[in-house]
């Protein structure tokens, strides 16, 4: 009887160890895939692309690439705002992940200012989706031909999160945030 129970515990322990080792090996593969992520391919000009602009955001960089309509519309550069959005993305650098989302933009036909912003494809990270919408709302455009065209277009975002802290540091930060929330109640 004791031998059977001991054997069951031994098999359970071996199974548990195998599951843990597999989970670590899968995490390692995902990390390698992120390192070879085609961020530069995402930014390459593509006249066949449906979107007019593509934006790459990480905690280290903010890059806007124009795919089409370069002779009729341009984004007015905003280095301070770009740096701010990158720093906001840095707050979510708790995992290694790259997500893409697309927004549909409508402009007022008389002024060229933003009229409406609607998400088409979400990143499925709510905080990042909200940050992308806030980002596009600060954009301004110039029109070299003095004609507001296009008045509606897509902007595709790629947000790259990079885990830069150890798990212990992240847990310490989360605990501190929870303590601060309890104190503020």
C-alpha positions as CSV (number, residue, x, y, z in Angstrom):
1,X,0.0,0.0,0.0
2,X,2.7,2.5,1.0
3,X,4.7,1.6,-2.2
4,X,1.7,2.5,-4.4
5,X,1.2,5.9,-2.7
6,X,4.9,6.6,-2.9
7,X,4.9,5.7,-6.6
8,X,1.9,8.0,-7.2
9,X,3.6,10.9,-5.5
10,X,6.8,10.2,-7.4
11,X,5.0,10.1,-10.8
12,X,3.1,13.3,-9.8
13,X,6.4,15.0,-8.9
14,X,8.1,14.0,-12.2
15,X,5.0,15.2,-14.2
16,X,5.1,18.5,-12.4
17,X,8.8,19.0,-13.1
18,X,8.3,18.2,-16.7
19,X,5.5,20.8,-17.0
20,X,7.6,23.4,-15.3
21,X,10.6,22.7,-17.6
22,X,8.4,22.9,-20.7
23,X,7.0,26.2,-19.6
24,X,10.4,27.7,-19.2
25,X,11.6,26.4,-22.6
26,X,8.4,27.9,-24.3
27,X,9.1,31.2,-22.6
28,X,12.7,31.1,-23.9
29,X,11.4,30.5,-27.5
30,X,9.0,33.4,-27.3
31,X,11.8,35.7,-26.1
32,X,14.0,34.7,-29.1
33,X,11.0,35.3,-31.5
34,X,10.6,38.8,-30.1
35,X,14.3,39.6,-30.7
36,X,14.0,38.8,-34.4
37,X,10.7,40.7,-34.7
38,X,10.6,42.5,-38.0
39,X,10.2,46.1,-36.7
40,X,12.3,47.4,-39.6
41,X,10.1,45.6,-42.1
42,X,7.1,47.1,-40.5
43,X,8.5,50.6,-41.1
44,X,9.6,50.1,-44.7
45,X,7.6,52.1,-47.2
46,X,4.9,50.0,-48.9
47,X,2.8,51.8,-51.6
48,X,0.4,48.8,-51.6
49,X,-0.3,49.3,-47.9
50,X,-3.9,50.2,-46.9
51,X,-2.8,52.6,-44.2
52,X,-1.2,56.1,-44.8
53,X,1.0,56.0,-41.7
54,X,2.7,53.3,-39.6
55,X,3.9,54.0,-36.1
56,X,6.4,52.0,-34.1
57,X,6.4,52.7,-30.4
58,X,8.6,51.2,-27.7
59,X,10.1,52.7,-24.5
60,X,13.3,53.4,-26.5
61,X,11.9,54.8,-29.7
62,X,9.0,56.4,-31.5
63,X,9.1,56.2,-35.3
64,X,6.5,57.3,-37.9
65,X,6.7,56.1,-41.4
66,X,4.5,57.3,-44.2
67,X,3.3,54.6,-46.6
68,X,1.2,56.7,-49.1
69,X,0.0,60.1,-50.0
70,X,3.3,61.8,-49.2
71,X,2.6,64.6,-51.7
72,X,-0.8,65.5,-50.2
73,X,-0.6,65.0,-46.4
74,X,2.2,65.1,-43.8
75,X,2.3,64.6,-40.1
76,X,3.7,67.7,-38.3
77,X,6.7,66.5,-36.2
78,X,6.2,66.6,-32.4
79,X,9.4,65.3,-30.7
80,X,8.3,66.2,-27.2
81,X,5.0,64.4,-27.6
82,X,6.7,61.4,-29.2
83,X,9.1,61.2,-26.2
84,X,6.2,61.4,-23.7
85,X,4.3,58.5,-25.4
86,X,7.5,56.4,-25.4
87,X,7.9,57.0,-21.7
88,X,4.2,56.0,-21.1
89,X,4.8,52.8,-23.0
90,X,7.8,52.2,-20.8
91,X,5.4,51.8,-17.8
92,X,4.1,48.6,-19.4
93,X,7.5,47.0,-20.0
94,X,6.7,44.1,-17.8
95,X,6.6,41.4,-20.6
96,X,8.2,40.8,-23.9
97,X,5.4,41.4,-26.4
98,X,4.7,43.1,-29.8
99,X,1.2,44.0,-30.7
100,X,-0.3,45.8,-33.7
101,X,-3.5,47.9,-33.9
102,X,-5.1,50.0,-36.6
103,X,-7.1,53.2,-36.2
104,X,-9.4,54.9,-38.7
105,X,-9.0,58.7,-38.8
106,X,-11.4,61.3,-40.2
107,X,-10.4,64.9,-40.7
108,X,-12.5,68.0,-41.0
109,X,-12.5,68.9,-44.7
110,X,-12.2,72.6,-44.1
111,X,-9.4,72.7,-41.5
112,X,-7.7,69.3,-41.6
113,X,-8.0,68.9,-37.9
114,X,-9.0,65.6,-36.3
115,X,-12.8,65.0,-36.4
116,X,-13.1,61.3,-35.4
117,X,-10.8,58.5,-34.3
118,X,-12.1,54.9,-34.2
119,X,-10.1,51.7,-33.5
120,X,-10.4,49.1,-36.3
121,X,-8.1,46.4,-35.0
122,X,-7.2,46.4,-31.3
123,X,-4.1,45.2,-29.6
124,X,-6.2,43.5,-26.9
125,X,-4.2,45.3,-24.2
126,X,-6.7,47.9,-23.0
127,X,-4.1,50.3,-21.5
128,X,-2.1,50.2,-24.8
129,X,-5.2,50.7,-26.9
130,X,-6.1,53.8,-24.8
131,X,-2.6,55.1,-25.1
132,X,-2.6,54.7,-28.9
133,X,-5.9,56.7,-29.1
134,X,-4.4,59.4,-26.9
135,X,-1.3,59.5,-29.1
136,X,-3.2,60.0,-32.4
137,X,-5.4,62.7,-30.9
138,X,-2.3,65.0,-30.4
139,X,-1.2,64.7,-34.1
140,X,-1.5,67.6,-36.5
141,X,-1.2,67.5,-40.2
142,X,0.1,69.8,-43.0
143,X,-1.2,69.7,-46.5
144,X,1.4,70.8,-49.1
145,X,-1.2,71.2,-51.9
146,X,-3.5,73.3,-49.7
147,X,-6.2,70.7,-50.3
148,X,-7.4,68.5,-47.4
149,X,-6.9,65.1,-48.9
150,X,-7.3,62.4,-47.9
151,X,-10.0,63.3,-45.4
152,X,-10.1,59.7,-44.0
153,X,-7.4,57.2,-43.7
154,X,-5.9,54.4,-41.5
155,X,-2.9,54.5,-39.2
156,X,-1.3,51.2,-38.1
157,X,0.5,51.0,-34.8
158,X,3.1,48.5,-33.6
159,X,3.8,48.6,-29.9
160,X,6.8,46.7,-28.6
161,X,7.0,46.0,-24.9
162,X,10.3,44.8,-23.5
163,X,10.8,43.2,-20.1
164,X,13.6,45.2,-18.5
165,X,13.1,44.2,-14.8
166,X,13.4,40.9,-13.0
167,X,10.3,39.2,-11.7
168,X,11.2,40.1,-8.2
169,X,11.5,43.8,-9.1
170,X,8.1,43.7,-10.8
171,X,6.4,42.0,-7.9
172,X,8.0,44.6,-5.5
173,X,6.6,47.4,-7.7
174,X,3.1,45.8,-7.8
175,X,3.1,45.4,-4.0
176,X,4.1,49.0,-3.5
177,X,1.3,50.2,-5.9
178,X,-1.2,48.1,-4.0
179,X,0.0,49.6,-0.7
180,X,-0.3,53.1,-2.1
181,X,-3.9,52.4,-3.3
182,X,-4.9,51.0,0.2
183,X,-3.4,54.1,1.9
184,X,-5.2,56.5,-0.4
185,X,-8.6,55.0,0.3
